[in-house]
Amino acid sequence: MKKIKKRIFFLAVYIFVNVFLSFGKTENLIILKVYTFNRPPLYIVSNNNFSGTLVEKAKKIFEKAGISYKFIEMPPARILRYLSKEKNACSIGWFKTSERENRFIYSKPIHIESQCFIIATRKNLNVEPEKILNSPLFSIALVKGFYYGDEINNILKNSKIRKFYVPKPDAEKLLLMVKNRRVDLAIISKEEAQFLLKKKGFQNSIKLYPFKENIKVKRYIIFSKQTDREIIEKINRAIGEVN
């Protein structure tokens, strides 16, 4: 009887120690917060499921790096505010600017696009893209806190065109604003345009103008400055292997 009690005691101690050690490991596990938003086909968020061109590529990179991660949906302007103070957090698919380089840590480029942006207007509106962006006679829908590359941003900064800002980068809603004459034009990515113009509602109502086809744009992962440097190094190594 004593032997049985002794065995039970040692078994209980063994189980307790293993549970305690497992708990310690769980507590020390770093989970990288990955902020993103809904912008098909690049980022698709539906019922807390995350997919899309850039999301799937990021998943491959994180898994190759052996990083635990969690996707969180958030508007782009708020993402930048959160990343300024968050620990072990990032966001995927951003362009590089000098202002952002001062605030965040950039990964190696994860995606390179040519002819990145498209100007969308109504079908019956015949314009020259570079001129319409400078005209006070027209209006444009833009995403708050969004960056369209140095050239377009510099034009918009000095332009007298009437600007209407929306909080979320929903390209379908931007095209609806154009189609329904709430604005004269919008700027969306080439991938978004190809994805959305397959829908019947836009096929015969929207006209697209490429903005300088020779422009190439690199997209990056941006990290908060409080992110563990070992995580960033692992991700950069994985980018080189996945690309």
Secondary structure, 3 states (H helix, E strand, C coil): CHHHHHHHHHHHHHHHHHHHHHHHHHHHCCEEEEEECCECCCEEEECCEEECHHHHHHHHHHHHHCCEEEEEECCHHHHHHHHCCCCCEEEEEECCCHHHHHHCEECCCCEEEECCEEEEEECCCCCCHHHHCCCCCCEEEEECCCCCCHHHHHHHHHCCCEEEEECCCCHHHHHHHHHCCCCCEEEEEHHHHHHHCCCHHHHCCEEEEECCCCCEEEEEEEECCCCCHHHHHHHHHHHHHHC
